[in-house]
Amino acid sequence: MIIGADSVQLKVEICGVNTSELIVLKNERTMELLKKSQEGDGKAREELIRGNLRLVLSVVQRFSNRGEPMDDLFQVGCIGLIKAIDHFDLSQGVRFSTYAVPMIIGEIRRYLRDNSAIRVSRSMRDNAYRALTAKERLTNEKQREPTVEEIAKEIGMKKEDVVFALDAISDPISLYEPVFQDGNETVCVMDQVKDNQCTDESWLDRILMRQAVKDLSDREKRILALRFYEGKTQMDVAKEVGISQAQVSRLEKGVLNKIKKNL
């Protein structure tokens, strides 16, 4: 990507294309060119490609933080655009951009996945490719993205296995990747990640509990373990410890009061 600026306007070039000069086709013209292109009109196909390069650019910008050259991503996005042009079904009555954007995104993700440094097992990768192939085929047929259930049924795989396979080859996301920005305030992925179990409060409670239990006698610790860790009744504890059920009840109450006091 080449970026240059003067006092009049900012000029951005990708793969030798001046993005400031990219045109946007109206939907009516797009449908007209799609029909001619599918009838074998090469010029209509070329005009379609040129008229949707801005669409490719808008998709490519979503992947600008992946560390890949924008020129490479733009070329890969163009391949997705061409596939969308060649496979679009005019009879479905949907906008071309609705169909093309997932195709472009899929092509870019496939490129990023194949060039990823993260290694996935061969069997998992094979399952993922089967799922992606089925997804692309169903997208062509239905003119929309298929559900996980539809993909799983198409390839005879469990829904869970499809999800695991696609997750295994998905692009990693940085914890510092912005998900929202409003003026000076930026919300990153890390800000939305929360562990409800391993919080500062839970660690403090565990430390205090250890200290409180540490002051109990061996018999009190045993009764506590039998009652609340092994889930035994007071009668079972009484038989195992060799005391009456009333003594177990009294000791248990005393232990709990002692722990509450220490806490």
PAZAPA-4460 file (N, C-alpha, C; in steps of 0.05 Angstrom, whole numbers, plus 32768, in hexadecimal, padded with zeros to 4 digits):
% residues 263
    n_x    n_y    n_z   ca_x   ca_y   ca_z    c_x    c_y    c_z   seq   type   mol
   8011   7FE8   8000   8000   8000   8000   8012   8019   8000     1      M     A
   800C   802C   7FEF   801B   8045   7FED   8009   805C   7FF6     2      I     A
   8013   806B   8009   8003   8082   8013   8013   809B   800E     3      I     A
   8007   80AE   8000   8014   80C8   7FFC   8000   80DE   8000     4      G     A
   8009   80F6   8007   7FF6   810B   800D   8000   8125   8002     5      A     A
   7FEE   8136   7FFA   7FF4   8151   7FF3   7FDF   8164   8000     6      D     A
   7FE0   817C   7FF8   7FCE   818F   8005   7FB1   818C   7FFC     7      S     A
   7FAC   817C   7FE8   7F91   817A   7FDD   7F83   8162   7FE8     8      V     A
   7F8E   8149   7FE5   7F81   8131   7FED   7F95   811B   7FF4     9      Q     A
   7F8B   8107   8002   7F9C   80F0   8009   7F98   80DB   7FF4    10      L     A
   7FAE   80D2   7FE9   7FAD   80BD   7FD4   7FB7   80A3   7FDF    11      K     A
   7FA7   808E   7FDE   7FAE   8074   7FE8   7FAD   8060   7FD0    12      V     A
   7FC3   8052   7FCC   7FC4   803E   7FB7   7FC8   8022   7FC2    13      E     A
   7FB8   800F   7FB8   7FBB   7FF3   7FBF   7FBC   7FE3   7FA6    14      I     A
   7FD2   7FD5   7FA3   7FD7   7FC5   7F8A   7FD5   7FD7   7F71    15      C     A
   7FDF   7FF0   7F74   7FDE   8002   7F5D   7FC4   800F   7F58    16      G     A
   7FB0   800A   7F69   7F95   8015   7F65   7F92   802D   7F78    17      V     A
   7F8B   8044   7F6D   7F86   805C   7F7D   7F6A   8059   7F89    18      N     A
   7F6A   8054   7FA3   7F50   804F   7FB0   7F3D   8067   7FB1    19      T     A
   7F48   807F   7FAE   7F37   8097   7FAE   7F27   8099   7F94    20      S     A
   7F2F   8089   7F80   7F21   808A   7F66   7F0F   8072   7F61    21      E     A
   7F0C   8061   7F76   7EFB   8049   7F73   7EDD   8051   7F70    22      L     A
   7ED0   8045   7F5E   7EB3   804B   7F59   7EA2   8038   7F69    23      I     A
   7E89   803F   7F6D   7E75   802D   7F7A   7E5E   802A   7F67    24      V     A
   7E58   8011   7F60   7E42   800C   7F4E   7E27   800C   7F5D    25      L     A
   7E13   8016   7F51   7DF8   8014   7F5C   7DEE   7FF7   7F59    26      K     A
   7DDB   7FF0   7F6A   7DD2   7FD4   7F6A   7DC6   7FCC   7F4F    27      N     A
   7DB7   7FDE   7F43   7DAB   7FD8   7F29   7DC0   7FD2   7F14    28      E     A
   7DD5   7FE2   7F13   7DEA   7FDE   7F00   7DF9   7FC4   7F06    29      R     A
   7DFD   7FBF   7F20   7E0B   7FA6   7F28   7DFC   7F8E   7F1E    30      T     A
   7DE2   7F8D   7F22   7DD2   7F76   7F19   7DD2   7F73   7EFB    31      M     A
   7DD2   7F8A   7EED   7DD3   7F89   7ED0   7DEE   7F7D   7EC6    32      E     A
   7E04   7F86   7ED3   7E1E   7F7C   7ECB   7E22   7F5E   7ED3    33      L     A
   7E16   7F56   7EEA   7E18   7F3A   7EF2   7E0A   7F28   7EDE    34      L     A
   7DF4   7F30   7ED4   7DE6   7F20   7EC0   7DF6   7F1E   7EA7    35      K     A
   7E02   7F34   7E9D   7E13   7F33   7E85   7E2C   7F23   7E8A    36      K     A
   7E38   7F26   7EA1   7E50   7F17   7EA7   7E4B   7EF9   7EA7    37      S     A
   7E35   7EF0   7EB3   7E2F   7ED3   7EB3   7E26   7EC9   7E98    38      Q     A
   7E21   7EDB   7E85   7E1B   7ED3   7E6A   7E35   7ED3   7E59    39      E     A
   7E4B   7ED9   7E66   7E65   7ED8   7E58   7E71   7EF2   7E4F    40      G     A
   7E65   7F08   7E58   7E6F   7F23   7E50   7E87   7F2A   7E61    41      D     A
   7E9F   7F29   7E55   7EB8   7F2E   7E64   7EBA   7F4B   7E6D    42      G     A
   7EB1   7F5E   7E5D   7EB3   7F7A   7E65   7EA1   7F80   7E7D    43      K     A
   7E89   7F73   7E7D   7E77   7F77   7E94   7E84   7F6C   7EAE    44      A     A
   7E92   7F56   7EAB   7EA0   7F4A   7EC2   7EB6   7F5D   7ECD    45      R     A
   7EC5   7F68   7EBA   7EDA   7F7B   7EC2   7ECF   7F94   7ED0    46      E     A
   7EB8   7F9E   7EC5   7EAC   7FB5   7ED2   7EA1   7FAF   7EED    47      E     A
   7E97   7F96   7EF0   7E8D   7F8E   7F0B   7EA4   7F8D   7F1F    48      L     A
   7EBA   7F82   7F17   7ED2   7F81   7F29   7EDB   7F9D   7F31    49      I     A
   7EDE   7FAE   7F1D   7EE7   7FCA   7F23   7ED3   7FD8   7F34    50      R     A
   7EB9   7FD4   7F2F   7EA4   7FE2   7F3E   7EA0   7FD8   7F5A    51      G     A
   7EAE   7FC2   7F62   7EAA   7FB7   7F7D   7EC5   7FB6   7F8C    52      N     A
   7ED9   7FC3   7F81   7EF3   7FC4   7F8F   7EF1   7FD3   7FAA    53      L     A
   7EE0   7FE7   7FAB   7EDC   7FF5   7FC4   7ED0   7FE3   7FD9    54      R     A
   7EBF   7FD1   7FD1   7EB4   7FBD   7FE3   7ECA   7FAB   7FEE    55      L     A
   7EDC   7FA3   7FDD   7EF3   7F93   7FE5   7F04   7FA2   7FF9    56      V     A
   7F08   7FBC   7FF3   7F19   7FCD   8005   7F0C   7FCF   8020    57      L     A
   7EF2   7FD2   8021   7EE4   7FD5   803B   7EE7   7FBC   804C    58      S     A
   7EE7   7FA4   803F   7EEB   7F8B   804E   7F08   7F88   8056    59      V     A
   7F1B   7F8F   8045   7F37   7F8C   804B   7F3F   7F9D   8063    60      V     A
   7F33   7FB4   8066   7F3A   7FC6   807C   7F34   7FB9   8097    61      Q     A
   7F21   7FA6   8098   7F1B   7F98   80B1   7F33   7F87   80BB    62      R     A
   7F45   7F80   80A8   7F5B   7F6E   80AF   7F76   7F7E   80AF    63      F     A
   7F74   7F98   80B1   7F8C   7FA8   80AF   7F9F   7FA5   80C6    64      S     A
   7F96   7F99   80DD   7FA7   7F96   80F4   7FB3   7F7A   80F6    65      N     A
   7FB2   7F6B   80E1   7FBC   7F4F   80E2   7FDA   7F4D   80DB    66      R     A
   7FE6   7F63   80D3   8002   7F62   80CD   8009   7F59   80B1    67      G     A
   7FF4   7F55   80A0   7FF8   7F4D   8084   7FF8   7F66   8072    68      E     A
   8008   7F65   805D   8008   7F7C   804A   7FEC   7F80   803E    69      P     A
   7FE3   7F99   803E   7FC9   7FA0   8034   7FC6   7F99   8016    70      M     A
   7FDC   7F9B   8007   7FDB   7F94   7FEB   7FD3   7F76   7FE8    71      D     A
   7FE0   7F65   7FF8   7FDA   7F48   7FF7   7FBD   7F42   7FFE    72      D     A
   7FB3   7F4F   8013   7F98   7F4A   801C   7F84   7F54   8007    73      L     A
   7F8B   7F6B   7FFA   7F79   7F76   7FE5   7F77   7F63   7FCD    74      F     A
   7F8E   7F57   7FC6   7F8E   7F44   7FAF   7F7D   7F2B   7FB6    75      Q     A
   7F81   7F21   7FCF   7F71   7F0A   7FD7   7F53   7F11   7FD8    76      V     A
   7F4D   7F29   7FE2   7F31   7F32   7FE2   7F25   7F33   7FC6    77      G     A
   7F35   7F3B   7FB3   7F2C   7F3C   7F97   7F25   7F20   7F8D    78      C     A
   7F34   7F0D   7F96   7F2E   7EF1   7F8E   7F12   7EE9   7F99    79      I     A
   7F0D   7EF1   7FB2   7EF3   7EEC   7FBD   7EDD   7EFA   7FAE    80      G     A
   7EE2   7F12   7FA5   7ECF   7F21   7F96   7EC9   7F13   7F7C    81      L     A
   7EDD   7F0A   7F6E   7ED9   7EFC   7F54   7EC9   7EE2   7F58    82      I     A
   7ECF   7ED4   7F6E   7EBF   7EBC   7F74   7EA2   7EC3   7F78    83      K     A
   7E9D   7ED9   7F86   7E82   7EE1   7F8B   7E73   7EE9   7F71    84      A     A
   7E81   7EF6   7F5F   7E76   7EFD   7F45   7E6F   7EE5   7F35    85      I     A
   7E80   7ED1   7F35   7E7C   7EB9   7F25   7E67   7EA6   7F31    86      D     A
   7E61   7EA8   7F4B   7E4F   7E95   7F57   7E34   7EA2   7F60    87      H     A
   7E31   7EBC   7F5C   7E19   7ECA   7F66   7E01   7EC0   7F57    88      F     A
   7DEB   7EBB   7F66   7DD2   7EB1   7F5A   7DBF   7EC8   7F58    89      D     A
   7DB9   7ED2   7F40   7DA7   7EE9   7F3C   7D8B   7EE3   7F44    90      L     A
   7D83   7EC9   7F45   7D67   7EC3   7F4B   7D60   7EC5   7F68    91      S     A
   7D74   7EC8   7F79   7D6F   7EC9   7F96   7D64   7EE4   7F9F    92      Q     A
   7D68   7EF9   7F90   7D5D   7F13   7F97   7D6B   7F21   7FAE    93      G     A
   7D85   7F1C   7FB2   7D93   7F2A   7FC8   7DA8   7F3D   7FBB    94      V     A
   7DB1   7F50   7FCB   7DC5   7F63   7FC1   7DDF   7F54   7FBE    95      R     A
   7DEE   7F5C   7FAA   7E08   7F4F   7FA4   7E1B   7F52   7FBC    96      F     A
   7E1C   7F6A   7FC8   7E2E   7F6F   7FDE   7E29   7F5C   7FF6    97      S     A
   7E0F   7F56   7FFA   7E08   7F43   8010   7E15   7F28   800C    98      T     A
   7E17   7F20   7FF3   7E23   7F06   7FED   7E42   7F08   7FEB    99      Y     A
   7E4B   7F1F   7FE0   7E68   7F21   7FDA   7E79   7F25   7FF3   100      A     A
   7E6F   7F34   8007   7E7F   7F39   801F   7E88   7F20   802D   101      V     A
   7E76   7F0D   8033   7E7F   7EF4   8040   7E93   7EE4   802F   102      P     A
   7E90   7EE6   8014   7EA3   7ED7   8002   7EBF   7EE4   8004   103      M     A
   7EBF   7EFF   8005   7ED9   7F0D   8007   7EE6   7F08   8022   104      I     A
   7ED6   7F09   8037   7EE1   7F04   8052   7EEB   7EE8   8054   105      I     A
   7EDC   7ED5   8049   7EE5   7EB9   8049   7EFF   7EB4   803B   106      G     A
   7F03   7EC1   8025   7F1C   7EBE   8015   7F33   7ECA   8025   107      E     A
   7F2F   7EE1   8032   7F45   7EED   8041   7F4B   7EDC   805A   108      I     A
   7F37   7ED2   8067   7F3C   7EC1   807F   7F4A   7EA8   8077   109      R     A
   7F44   7E9C   8060   7F51   7E84   8057   7F6F   7E8A   8052   110      R     A
   7F74   7EA1   8046   7F90   7EA9   8041   7F9F   7EAD   805C   111      Y     A
   7F93   7EBB   806F   7FA0   7EBF   8089   7FA4   7EA5   8098   112      L     A
   7F91   7E93   8095   7F93   7E79   80A3   7FAA   7E69   8098   113      R     A
   7FAC   7E68   807D   7FC1   7E59   8070   7FDD   7E64   8076   114      D     A
   7FDE   7E7E   807C   7FF8   7E8A   8082   7FFD   7E8F   80A0   115      N     A
   7FEC   7E82   80B0   7FEE   7E86   80CD   8005   7E75   80D9   116      S     A
   8011   7E80   80EE   8027   7E71   80FB   801C   7E5D   810F   117      A     A
   8002   7E5E   8115   7FF6   7E4B   8128   7FF0   7E31   811A   118      I     A
   7FFA   7E1A   8125   7FF7   7E00   8119   7FDF   7DF1   8124   119      R     A
   7FCF   7DE7   8112   7FB7   7DD7   8119   7FBB   7DBB   810E   120      V     A
   7FB0   7DA7   811C   7FB3   7D8B   8114   7FA7   7D87   80F8   121      S     A
   7FB2   7D73   80E9   7FA9   7D6E   80CE   7F8C   7D66   80CD   122      R     A
   7F83   7D56   80E0   7F67   7D4D   80E0   7F54   7D64   80E5   123      S     A
   7F5C   7D76   80F8   7F4C   7D8D   80FE   7F4B   7DA0   80E6   124      M     A
   7F62   7DA4   80D9   7F63   7DB5   80C2   7F52   7DAA   80AB   125      R     A
   7F52   7D8F   80A7   7F42   7D83   8092   7F24   7D87   8098   126      D     A
   7F1D   7D83   80B1   7F00   7D88   80B8   7EF8   7DA5   80B3   127      N     A
   7F0B   7DB7   80B9   7F05   7DD4   80B5   7F02   7DDA   8098   128      A     A
   7F13   7DCE   8087   7F11   7DD3   806A   7EF7   7DC8   805F   129      Y     A
   7EEF   7DB0   8069   7ED5   7DA4   8060   7EBE   7DB7   8068   130      R     A
   7EC0   7DC2   8080   7EAA   7DD4   8089   7EAA   7DED   8079   131      A     A
   7EC2   7DF8   8073   7EC4   7E11   8063   7EBA   7E0D   8047   132      L     A
   7EC1   7DF6   803B   7EB8   7DEF   8020   7E9A   7DED   801F   133      T     A
   7E8F   7DDF   8033   7E71   7DDD   8035   7E64   7DF8   8039   134      A     A
   7E71   7E09   804A   7E66   7E23   804F   7E65   7E34   8036   135      K     A
   7E7B   7E32   8026   7E7C   7E41   800D   7E67   7E37   7FF9   136      E     A
   7E64   7E1C   7FF8   7E50   7E10   7FE6   7E34   7E18   7FEE   137      R     A
   7E2E   7E17   8008   7E13   7E1E   8011   7E0E   7E3C   800E   138      L     A
   7E23   7E4C   8011   7E20   7E69   800D   7E18   7E6F   7FF0   139      T     A
   7E24   7E60   7FDD   7E1E   7E63   7FC1   7E01   7E5B   7FBB   140      N     A
   7DF8   7E45   7FC9   7DDD   7E3B   7FC4   7DC8   7E4D   7FD1   141      E     A
   7DCD   7E55   7FE9   7DB8   7E63   7FF9   7DBB   7E82   7FF7   142      K     A
   7DD2   7E8B   7FEC   7DD7   7EA8   7FEA   7DD7   7EB5   8006   143      Q     A
   7DE0   7EA7   8019   7DE3   7EB1   8035   7DF6   7E9E   8043   144      R     A
   7E00   7EA7   805A   7E12   7E95   806A   7E01   7E7F   8077   145      E     A
   7E09   7E66   8074   7DFA   7E50   8081   7DFF   7E4F   809F   146      P     A
   7DED   7E42   80AD   7DF1   7E3E   80CA   7E04   7E27   80CF   147      T     A
   7E0D   7E25   80E7   7E1F   7E0E   80EF   7E10   7DF4   80EB   148      V     A
   7DF6   7DF3   80F2   7DE7   7DDB   80EE   7DE5   7DD2   80D1   149      E     A
   7DE2   7DE5   80BF   7DE1   7DDF   80A2   7DFC   7DD5   8098   150      E     A
   7E12   7DE0   80A2   7E2C   7DD7   8099   7E31   7DBB   80A4   151      I     A
   7E2A   7DB6   80BD   7E2E   7D9C   80C9   7E1E   7D86   80BA   152      A     A
   7E06   7D8C   80B3   7DF5   7D79   80A4   7E00   7D74   8089   153      K     A
   7E0B   7D89   807C   7E15   7D86   8061   7E2D   7D73   805F   154      E     A
   7E3E   7D73   8073   7E57   7D63   8073   7E55   7D4B   8085   155      I     A
   7E3E   7D47   8092   7E3B   7D2F   80A4   7E4C   7D30   80BC   156      G     A
   7E4F   7D47   80C8   7E60   7D4B   80E0   7E4F   7D56   80F7   157      M     A
   7E57   7D51   810F   7E4A   7D5C   8126   7E4D   7D7A   8127   158      K     A
   7E38   7D87   8130   7E39   7DA5   8132   7E51   7DAE   8143   159      K     A
   7E56   7DA0   8159   7E6C   7DA7   816B   7E87   7DA5   815D   160      E     A
   7E8A   7D90   814C   7EA3   7D8C   813E   7EA8   7DA2   8129   161      D     A
   7E92   7DAB   811D   7E95   7DC1   8109   7E9E   7DDA   8117   162      V     A
   7E92   7DE0   812F   7E9A   7DF8   813E   7EB7   7DF6   8147   163      V     A
   7EBF   7DDF   8151   7EDB   7DDB   815A   7EEF   7DDF   8143   164      F     A
   7EE8   7DD3   812C   7EFA   7DD4   8115   7EFD   7DF1   810B   165      A     A
   7EE7   7DFF   8109   7EE8   7E1B   80FF   7EF6   7E2D   8113   166      L     A
   7EF2   7E28   812D   7EFF   7E38   8142   7F1E   7E33   8141   167      D     A
   7F25   7E1A   813B   7F42   7E13   813C   7F52   7E22   8127   168      A     A
   7F45   7E29   8110   7F53   7E37   80FB   7F4C   7E55   80F9   169      I     A
   7F3C   7E5E   810C   7F35   7E7A   810C   7F4D   7E8B   8114   170      S     A
   7F4C   7EA4   810B   7F63   7EB6   8110   7F63   7EBF   812D   171      D     A
   7F7B   7EBE   813A   7F7C   7EC7   8156   7F77   7EE5   8158   172      P     A
   7F6C   7EED   816F   7F66   7F09   8173   7F77   7F13   818B   173      I     A
   7F83   7F2A   8188   7F93   7F35   819D   7F81   7F40   81B3   174      S     A
   7F89   7F3C   81CC   7F7A   7F47   81E3   7F79   7F65   81E2   175      L     A
   7F8C   7F71   81D3   7F8D   7F8E   81D2   7F7F   7F99   81B9   176      Y     A
   7F71   7F88   81AA   7F63   7F91   8192   7F4B   7FA1   8199   177      E     A
   7F48   7FBA   818F   7F31   7FCB   8196   7F17   7FC0   818B   178      P     A
   7F03   7FC0   819B   7EE8   7FB8   8192   7ED5   7FCF   8192   179      V     A
   7EDD   7FE5   81A0   7ECC   7FFD   81A0   7EDE   8015   81A6   180      F     A
   7ED9   802B   8199   7EE8   8043   819F   7ED5   805C   819D   181      Q     A
   7ED6   806C   81B1   7EC5   8084   81B2   7ED6   809B   81BD   182      D     A
   7EE1   80AB   81AB   7EF2   80C1   81B4   7F0C   80B6   81BF   183      G     A
   7F11   80BC   81D8   7F2A   80B3   81E5   7F27   8098   81F3   184      N     A
   7F0F   808E   81F4   7F09   8075   8202   7F0A   805D   81EE   185      E     A
   7F1A   8049   81F4   7F1C   8032   81E3   7F17   8019   81F3   186      T     A
   7F05   8008   81E9   7EFF   7FEE   81F7   7F0C   7FD8   81E7   187      V     A
   7F1E   7FC9   81F3   7F2C   7FB2   81E6   7F1F   7F98   81EE   188      C     A
   7F27   7F83   81E0   7F1D   7F68   81E6   7F22   7F61   8203   189      V     A
   7F3A   7F69   820E   7F41   7F63   8229   7F2D   7F6E   823D   190      M     A
   7F21   7F85   8237   7F0E   7F92   8249   7EF4   7F82   824A   191      D     A
   7EEF   7F71   8236   7ED6   7F62   8236   7EDA   7F45   8240   192      Q     A
   7EF3   7F3E   8246   7EF9   7F23   8250   7EF8   7F23   826E   193      V     A
   7EE8   7F12   827A   7EE5   7F11   8297   7EE3   7EF5   82A1   194      K     A
   7EF2   7EEF   82B6   7EF1   7ED4   82C3   7EE2   7ED8   82DD   195      D     A
   7ECA   7ECD   82DF   7EB9   7ED0   82F7   7EC3   7EBF   830E   196      N     A
   7ED5   7EAC   8309   7EDE   7E9B   831E   7EF9   7EA4   8329   197      Q     A
   7F0B   7EAC   8318   7F26   7EB3   8322   7F29   7ED2   8324   198      C     A
   7F17   7EDD   8334   7F18   7EFA   8339   7F29   7F00   8352   199      T     A
   7F30   7F19   8356   7F3F   7F21   836E   7F30   7F19   8387   200      D     A
   7F15   7F1D   8386   7F05   7F17   839E   7F06   7EF9   83A4   201      E     A
   7F04   7EE8   838F   7F04   7ECB   8394   7F1F   7EC2   839F   202      S     A
   7F35   7ECD   8395   7F50   7EC6   83A0   7F52   7ECE   83BD   203      W     A
   7F48   7EE5   83C5   7F48   7EEE   83E0   7F37   7EDC   83F2   204      L     A
   7F20   7ED4   83E8   7F0E   7EC2   83F8   7F1C   7EA8   83FD   205      D     A
   7F2A   7E9D   83E9   7F38   7E84   83EC   7F4E   7E86   8402   206      R     A
   7F5D   7E9C   8401   7F73   7EA0   8414   7F67   7EA1   8430   207      I     A
   7F52   7EB1   8434   7F45   7EB4   844E   7F3A   7E99   8458   208      L     A
   7F2E   7E8A   8445   7F23   7E70   844D   7F39   7E5D   8456   209      M     A
   7F4F   7E5C   8449   7F66   7E4B   8451   7F6F   7E53   846D   210      R     A
   7F71   7E6D   8473   7F7A   7E76   848D   7F65   7E6E   84A2   211      Q     A
   7F4B   7E70   849C   7F37   7E6A   84AF   7F36   7E4C   84B5   212      A     A
   7F3A   7E3B   84A1   7F39   7E1E   84A5   7F53   7E15   84B4   213      V     A
   7F69   7E23   84AF   7F82   7E1C   84BC   7F81   7E1B   84DA   214      K     A
   7F70   7E2B   84E6   7F6D   7E2D   8503   7F5C   7E17   850F   215      D     A
   7F4F   7E07   84FF   7F3D   7DF2   8509   7F4D   7DDA   8512   216      L     A
   7F41   7DCA   8524   7F4E   7DB1   852D   7F4C   7D9C   8517   217      S     A
   7F5B   7D86   851B   7F5A   7D71   8506   7F3F   7D65   8504   218      D     A
   7F31   7D61   851B   7F16   7D55   851A   7F02   7D68   850C   219      R     A
   7F05   7D82   8512   7EF3   7D95   8505   7EF8   7D96   84E7   220      E     A
   7F11   7D95   84DF   7F17   7D95   84C2   7F0C   7D7C   84B5   221      K     A
   7F0D   7D65   84C3   7F03   7D4C   84B7   7EE5   7D4D   84B4   222      R     A
   7ED7   7D58   84C9   7EBA   7D5A   84C7   7EB2   7D6D   84B0   223      I     A
   7EC0   7D83   84AE   7EBB   7D96   8498   7EBF   7D89   847D   224      L     A
   7ED4   7D7A   847A   7EDA   7D6D   8460   7EC5   7D58   8459   225      A     A
   7EBD   7D48   846E   7EA9   7D33   8469   7E8D   7D3F   8461   226      L     A
   7E86   7D55   846F   7E6C   7D61   846A   7E6A   7D71   8450   227      R     A
   7E7E   7D81   844B   7E7C   7D95   8435   7E8C   7D8E   841C   228      F     A
   7EA0   7D7D   841E   7EAF   7D75   8407   7EA6   7D5A   83FC   229      Y     A
   7EA0   7D47   840F   7E96   7D2D   8406   7E78   7D2B   8407   230      E     A
   7E6A   7D3E   8413   7E4D   7D3F   8412   7E3F   7D2B   8423   231      G     A
   7E4C   7D22   8438   7E3F   7D0E   844A   7E2C   7D1B   845D   232      K     A
   7E19   7D0B   8467   7E05   7D14   847B   7E12   7D15   8496   233      T     A
   7E05   7D23   84A9   7E10   7D23   84C4   7E10   7D08   84D1   234      Q     A
   7DFD   7CF7   84CA   7DFC   7CDB   84D4   7E14   7CCB   84CA   235      M     A
   7E1A   7CCF   84B0   7E32   7CC0   84A5   7E4C   7CCA   84B1   236      D     A
   7E4E   7CE4   84B6   7E66   7CEF   84C2   7E68   7CE5   84DF   237      V     A
   7E52   7CE4   84ED   7E52   7CDA   8509   7E5D   7CBD   850A   238      A     A
   7E54   7CAC   84F8   7E5E   7C90   84F8   7E7C   7C8F   84F2   239      K     A
   7E85   7CA0   84DE   7EA1   7C9F   84D6   7EB4   7CAA   84EB   240      E     A
   7EAB   7CBF   84F9   7EBC   7CCC   850D   7EBA   7CBE   8528   241      V     A
   7EA3   7CB1   852D   7E9F   7CA2   8546   7E93   7CB3   855C   242      G     A
   7E82   7CC6   8554   7E73   7CD6   8568   7E56   7CD6   8560   243      I     A
   7E45   7CE3   8571   7E29   7CE4   856B   7E22   7CF8   8556   244      S     A
   7E0A   7CF5   854B   7E01   7D08   8536   7DFE   7D24   8543   245      Q     A
   7DF5   7D25   855C   7DF1   7D3F   8569   7E0C   7D4D   856D   246      A     A
   7E21   7D3D   8573   7E3C   7D49   8576   7E46   7D54   855B   247      Q     A
   7E41   7D45   8546   7E49   7D4E   852B   7E3B   7D69   8524   248      V     A
   7E21   7D6A   852B   7E11   7D83   8525   7E1D   7D9A   8535   249      S     A
   7E23   7D95   854F   7E2E   7DAA   855F   7E4A   7DB3   8556   250      R     A
   7E5B   7DA0   854F   7E76   7DA7   8546   7E75   7DB5   852B   251      L     A
   7E63   7DAC   8519   7E60   7DB9   84FF   7E58   7DD6   8502   252      E     A
   7E44   7DDB   8513   7E3B   7DF6   8518   7E52   7E07   8523   253      K     A
   7E61   7DFC   8536   7E77   7E0A   8542   7E8D   7E11   852E   254      G     A
   7E93   7DFE   851C   7EA7   7E02   8507   7E9F   7E18   84F4   255      V     A
   7E86   7E18   84EB   7E7C   7E2D   84D9   7E7D   7E49   84E6   256      L     A
   7E75   7E4A   8500   7E76   7E63   850E   7E93   7E6D   8511   257      N     A
   7EA6   7E5B   8515   7EC2   7E62   8519   7ECD   7E6D   84FE   258      K     A
   7EC5   7E60   84E8   7ECF   7E69   84CE   7EC3   7E85   84C8   259      I     A
   7EA9   7E89   84CD   7E9D   7EA3   84C8   7EAB   7EB9   84D9   260      K     A
   7EB1   7EB2   84F2   7EBF   7EC6   8503   7EDA   7ECD   84F8   261      K     A
   7EE9   7EB8   84EF   7F04   7EBD   84E4   7F03   7ECE   84CA   262      N     A
   7EEE   7EC9   84BA   7EEB   7ED7   84A1   7EE4   7EF4   84A5   263      L     A
***
